[in-house]
Amino acid sequence: MFSKAFSSRLRCLTRQTRRYSSTVNAVLEPSKGRVIFSGIQPTGIVHLGNYLGALSNWVTLQNEAGPQDDIIFSIVGWHALTLPQNPKALSASRADMFATLLAFGIDPHKSVVFHQDDNQCHVELSWILSCITPVGKLQRMTTWKSRLATSRNANDESEVDESMLNTGLFTYPVLQAADILAYRATHVPVGEDQTQHLELSRELARSFNLAFDRRKRFFPSPSQLITPCKRVLSLKDPSSKMSKSAPDASSRIMLTDSGAQIERKIKGAVTDSIQGITYDPVNRPGISNLLTLLAACEDAEVDQVALRYERKSNAHLKKDVAEALENLLKGPRGEFERLRQDPEYLSTMAKLGAEKAKTIRRDGGELEASFDFEVSSSPYHRPDHVTAVQKFSR
């Protein structure tokens, strides 16, 4: 039977999830915690913008989580394949990213941290969701153009077109939705550039529930978790974000940069010739970017930092920013280098995370979701589909 085959497949996908009696808006009962999910691509060595924009918030979420919260972080290797990759470099980047997360404070015993490709439920659920995703929704997604433009070092999105688009990149928002829904996540910390993708996740959760599980509403509607996010700009072009793909290596601060390298890059950062220090992101983006970095290092308000430097020189500000960055990064840098030399430990922790991801439990009992829904009432029901699945399941 179609329902039995489909039910069996979805049981495989949902063994690692928690049961939440949630509404479409993911309203939780007081006795239940949150399921927070976020992912990062295995880009290898991270830069300062990655840390201040995302990873520092991950550590805060982990350390402030309640006893019933599940915090899940995944290194999303399948997403990396949407653009051309060197296999050896990608394999090294995969290990480096895991080491980076641990070096910055992600604790594999407090959080579930794992490689996406170690848990097949992501791609399996992605396929199921792709079968109920209208092409029109994907065509309205805008980020594929920016990803193509970045990968090709294009000046703007007008320099790329659909002839450069592969199917994986076109449909990766569905995989992203599967990443979230596989654990029935209730909250997702994402920036404004990912709001459109999170909305697709909500729409697919609603579509699935209406088609197959109208009474139970199996998938909750994940909420966007707003976290403080520092927008770190390029040191050479403060009109754009700091990026690893920028051709000028001096435009970014990397985790592995030494104190001398950091000092040299900050000294060469683009500023302006206006006297005095003021925080004015529109008219003085270079100076404002340095003030933002210093404020982030000190965990202070940027306006207050600007007041301290209003009568000081650009050189003075740059010196203090370089010192503050070195103090911020030297600990994680040392830990990263130590972990990098211990691949066996990284592999063990990755396996631990993958197993935890597959066996997330509630009240000590493993979830066995029931999908004995009436397929004939679904708008997706077709007799030829029933026959095909019957044959596949034998």
N, C-alpha and C positions, 0 to 999 in steps of 0.2 A: 504494500500500500504506500501511496505517496506520503501520507501523513506519518507513517511509521519510519520510513527512510529519512524523511526530512527531520523528524523528531530526533532520531538517532544521531544525525550529523550535528544538530544544534546542541544536543547534550554534550558532545565533545567540545563544542565551542564555549559552553557556559559552565563547565565544571569549575573553572577558575574564577567565577564571578560571585558576587554577593547578591542575596535577594533583598531588594529594597521595595517596600510598599510605597511607591512614590507616585505623585501625580505627574501630568505632562510637564509641569513646571519644576519638577524635582523637589517638591516640598517634602522634607524629611520629618519623620516622627522624632520626638525629642530623644528617644532611647537609642537612636541609630546615629552613627557617625557619617562622615563624608568619605567619598571615594574620589581622590584627587589624582588625575592623570596628566602627565605631560611628557613630551618626547623631544629628542634632539638628534639631528643627523650626525653620523660619525665623520665629522669634518677634520678630525685630528686635533692638532694643537689649537686651543681657543685663543681669541684675542680679548682685550679688555672689555669691548662692547658686549661680547657673549656673557662675560661674568656679571657685569653690572646690570645688563638688561634682562638676564634670565636666571643664571645659576645661583646668584646670591639670593634671589627670591625663593628658589627651590630649597635652599638650606634653611631659610626662615620658615617656610611652610612645614618642613620636616620637624624642626625643633619646636614649633608652636602647635603641632598637631595634637589633637585629643587622643585619649587611649583607645577610642573606638574608630578613629579615622584610619583609612588606608591611604598611604602615599605611594604612588606608583610612578617611576621614572623609567623611560625606555629609550635606548639608543636605536633609532629607527633606520636600520640598515636597508630595508626594502625601499625606502624613499630615496636613498642615495642613488639607486640604480636607475632613476628616471632621467639622469644625465650621464654622459659617458664617464667611465671610471677606469683607472688602472687597477687591476685586481690586487696586486701586491701592495700598492699604496693604500687601497681601501681597507685591506686586512690590517695593516699597521694603524691606520686611522681609527679603526674600530676598537683596537686595544687601547690606543692613546686616549680616546674619549672616555672609556670606562675608568682609566687611571685618573683622568682630569676630574671627573665627577667625585671620585673618592678624595682626591687631593683638596678639593675646595670645600669638603665637609659633608658630602652625602654619605650617610652611614648605612651600609647594606643590611645592618641588623635592625635599623629603625624604619627604613624605607625599602620598597621593592624596587630594585634597580637591576635591569637585565637588557640583553640584546633582543630586539624585536624578532629577529630571524630565528631565535631559539624557541619561539612559541608560534606554532603554525596557525593558531586560531585567528591571528590578524589577517592573513591572506585568505583563509577560508571564509571568514565573515565578510571580508571585502567583496568576495565574489557574490555572496548571497545579496549583499546590499546593492551591488552593481546591477543586479537583475531587477531592482525596483527603483533605480535612479534614472529619471528622464535625462536625455542627452542635453536638452535645453538648459537644465540647471548647471551642468558642467560648462556649457558654452558661455554662461554668464560669469564664471569664475575669472578673476583677473590676474591672479598671481603667477600663472604659468608664463605670461609674457615677461614679468619682472625677473623670474628665475632664468629664463632663457637669455634675457639681456645681461644679467649678471654673469652667467657662465661664459658668455661670448665677449665680455668687456665692452658691450655696446654703450653708446652714450645715453640712449633712452630706449623706451619700449617701441618706439616707432621704427626702430631698425630691425625688429624681428617680426616674423609673420607665421601663419599656420603651417607653412611648408617645412618649418623647422621643428614642428611639434610632433612628439611621438605619443603613442596611446598611453603609455605608463604615466607620462607627465600630465596628460589630459585627465586621466582618471584618478590621479593620486589623492584628490580630496576625498574620494570614497574610501581609500585605504586609511586615510587620516580619521575618517569617521569610524571605521572599524577599530582602529587603535583605541578610540575613546569608548565605544559602545561594548567592546569585548569584555570590559570590566564593569560595565554599567556605571561608568563614572558619573558622579553628580556635579563635580566642579572641575573646570579646566583653566589653568592659568595661561592665558595667551595675550599677546599684544594686539593692538588695533588692526595690524595687517593680517591677522588670522581670524578676525571676527566673522568674516564671510564664510570661512570653512567651518567654524563652530556652528553657525546657523544651519549649514547643510547637515551637520550631524544631528541637530535637533529635528530637522525636517525628515531625515531618514528614519529616526527613531519613531516619530509620529506615523510615518507611512507604514513601517513594519507593524507597529502595534495595531493600527486600523485594519491592516490586511490580514494579520495572522493571530493577533492576541488582544482583541478589542477589550475583553473583560479585565485581563490582568495587567495590561500595559507593561509588558515585559521590560522594555528599555525605558529608563528615565530620560528626561530631557536635560542634558548637561548644561549647567549654568557657567557663564564666564566669570572667572575669578579675577577680579581687578587687583593687581599687585603694583607697588611702586616700581616704576621702570625708568631707569636713566637712559636717555637717548645719547649715546656716545658718538661723536662725529669724527670724521677723518681728520687727522692732524695736518694733512696737506690740502684738503678740500673740505672746509667746514660746512659746505652746502649739502654734503652727502654723509651717510652713516659710515662709521668705521667698518671696513670690510676686508676679509681675508683675500678676496679675489681682486682687489685693487692692484694695479701693476706696480705701484710704488710701495715697497715694503716699509718705508719710513712713515707711512701714513697710519700705521697701527702699532699698538703695543701688544706683544704676544706673551703668553704665560711663561715661555722659556727665555724671554729676553733677560739679559743680565742687567745689573744696576747701571753699568756704563752705557749699555744700549738704550735703556729707558731714558737716561739723561740726555743722550745725543738726539734721540727722536723728539723729546719735549723741547729741547733748545731750538730745533729746526721747525717746530710747529708754526703754522701760519697764524699771524695775529693782525695787528694794524698799527698805524702810526699815531693814533689819537692818544693824547696825554691822559694819564690816570687810568684806573681800573674800574669798569662798570659792567654790570650784568645786563646785556642787551642782545638777546639771541638774534634779533632781526638785523640790526645794524652792525653788531660786533660779534659775529658767530664764532670766530676763532678764540677770542678772549673768553667769551661765555662758555665755550666748550672746556677750556682749562679750569674755569671756576667750577663747572659741573663736576669735573673729575676730582678736584680737591675736596669739594663738599661731600662727594660720595665716599672718599677715603676717610673723611673725618666724621661721617654720618651726621652732617650738619645741614642747615638750610643754606641754599646757595646765595640768597640775598644777604644773609649775615656774613658769609665768607667774603662776598664782594665789598661789604662795608669795611672790613679789616684791611683790604688792599687798595682802597680808593686813592690813596696818596702814594702808592708804591709803584715801582716800574714793572714793565713786562718781564724783564729778566729776573727780578725778585720772585714774581709769581711762578715763572717757569721752574726756577730752582726748587721752590717749595713743592710744586706739583710732582716733580721728578722724585724727590725724597719720599713724598707721601705714597706714590705708586710703588716704589721699591719696598717700602715697609708693608704695603698691602699684599704684594705678590711674592715676596721672598719665602714666606712660609709654605704656601701652596706649591711654589716652584720646586722647592726642595723635596716636598712630599711626592710630587709628581715624578721627579727623577728617581726617587727611591722605588716607587711602585712600578715604574717602567722597567726596572731591573728585576722585577719579580713576576714574570708572566704566569707562573704556576698559581700564585695567590690570586691574580686577576681572573684567571680562568675558573678557579674555585668559587670566587665570589659571584662571577657571572652565572655559573651553573646554579648556585644557591638562589639567586634572584629569579632565574627562569623557573625553577621548581616552585618557588613561592608564588610566582605569577600564575602558574597552572593550578595551584591548589589553594587559592585564597578561600577561606572558610568563614562561615558565620555560625556562631554559637557552637563551634566544634563539629558541625555537621557539613558534609559536602553537599553542595547544591546539585540537585538533579531536577533540572527544569523540565516541565511537561509541556509539550507542544502538540497535544491531541486536539488541534483546532479543526474546524470544518473547512477543508480546502475548497470544497465546492462553492462555498459562499465568498471565497476570495476573488477579487477582480483579476488576479494573476493565474487563476486555475485554468488549465487547458488539458484535455484528455491526452494529447500527445506527450505532454510533460510527465503525466502520471506513468505512462508506458515506459518512457525513457528512464525515469528514476527507478521503476521496478526492475528493469533490466540491469541498471548500474548497481543496485543493492544486492543482487543475487551473489 
